[in-house]
């Protein structure tokens, strides 16, 4: 191998290394730009998700109102049972507090603060459930034997559907760790 062959070989290697380096830089820039576009995606996805959630909540509220209307008609309640019915229906309304805190606020909390927030939300849900259970027992006590059979069948059907949708929701949204 002569000096010119050696020089030519080095030139090819340098050119090849520059070409590889240029390819790596180009790929890095492409990944960085792609990463920025992905980083911006959740904002628009979040807006779509919020709109979808609102539509789902409204659909659920409409379905719930229809269920109560059907149940009321099937039970054929008397005037003396109406006060217990109204109390029962009121406890079925969702509590006024949000189910989940603002995500940005939640992310700013420390882990102990998040745990406290979750415990507070659980206590609120438990208190709401307790009020609902008490009103249901009072209402159920006002029913005739025939009405209890109808109520039991309807509530079991409704609970099964709720349990099924909660199960599906867990699998649909997955768990984030």
N, C-alpha and C positions, 0 to 999 in steps of 0.2 A: 504494500500500500504506500503510494507516494504522498508527498506533502499536499498536492492538490486534491487527492482523494480524501485525505484526512480532513482538510479544510471543508471540502464539499459535505462530508459526513457530519461534521460539527454544525454546519449551516443547516442541514436537513433536520438535525435534532433540535436546534434552537427554534427553527421555524415550527417544527412539530410541537414543541413545548409551548410556544407562543399561541399556537392554534388551540391546544388543549386548555391553556389558561384563559384564552378569550372565550372558549366554549363554556368553561366553568363560570366565568364572570357573567356571561349572558344568561346561563341557567340560573345563577343566583339572583340576578336582577328580575328575571321572569318569576321566580318563586316569591321574591319579596313583593312584587306588584300583585301577584295572585293572592298572597297572604293579606295584603291591604284590602283587596276587594272582598275577601272572605270575612275579614274583621268588620267590615261595614255591613255585611249581609244580615246579622241578627237584628239590627235596628228595623229594617223593613220587614223581616220575618216576624219580629215581635209585634209590629203594628197589625200584620195580617193575623197573627195568632190571637191578639187581643180582640180583634173584630170577630174572629171565629168563636172565641170563648163567649163573647157577649151574645152572639147568635145562638149558641148552644144553650146558654143560661135562659134566654127568652123562650126557646123551644121547650126546655125542661119545665119552665114555669107555666107555659100554656098547657102542656101535657098534664101537669100536676093539677091545674085548675079544672081541666076536663075530668080527671079522675075523681076529684072531690064532688063535682057536679053529678057525675054518674052514681057515685056512692050515696049521695044525699037522696037522689031519686029512687034508688033501689031500696034504701032503708025505709022510705015512706014514713018519715019522722012526724011525731005529733008536736003540737005547740009546746007542751010541757018539756019536750026533749031539746027544744031549739037552743036554750041558753048553754047547755052542755055541748051541743054541736058547735056553736060559735066559739066557745073557749077552746075546743079541740082544734078547730080550723086555725085559730090565731096562733096556736103553738106550733103549727106546721109551717108557718112562715119562716123564712131564713132570717137569722139574726142580722142586725144592722152592721155589725163589725165585719171588716174584710176577712176572707178566709186566709189569705196570705198577705204578709206585709209587702210593701213596696220593695222590689228586688234590690234596687240601688241602696236603699236604707238598710236592708238585711245584710248586704255585702260589706257595709261599713261597720257593722257590729262585730264585737269580739265573739269568740265561740261561747263563753259563758252568757253573754247578752243574748245570743241567738237561742241558746237553750232556755233561758228565762222567757223569751218571747214565745217559743213553741209551747212551753208549759202553760203560759197564760192563755194562749189560743185553745189548748186542750181543755183547760178549766172552763172556758167560755162555752165550748161545744158540749162538755159534760153537763153544765148547768142548763143549757138549752134542752138537751135530751131529757134531763130530769123533769123539767117543766112539761115537756111534751108527754112523757110517760104518765105523769100525774093526771094531766087533762084527759088523756086517752082512757085511763082507768075510771075516772069520774063519768066520762061519756059512756063507756062500755057498761057501767053500772046502771045507766038509765035505759038501756036497750031491753027489748023483750027477747025471749028465747029465739024467736024466728029471726029477729034483727041481728042477734049475736052470731047466728050461723052465717048470715050474709056478710057481716062485718069481718068475721074470721076468715072467710074465703077470700074476700077482697084484699084484706091486709096481707094475707099470706102471698097472694099473687103479686101484690105491689112490692113486698119485701124481697121476693125472689127476683123480680125484675131489677130492683135497686142493687141487690147483691151481684147480679150478673153484670150490670153496667159498671159497677165499681171494680169488679174483677177485670173486665175488658179494658177499662180506663188504665189500670195499673200496667197491663201488658202493652197497651197502645203507646203510652207515654214513657214507659220504662222507668228505671230508677237511676238517678244521677248520683254518682259517688265521686 
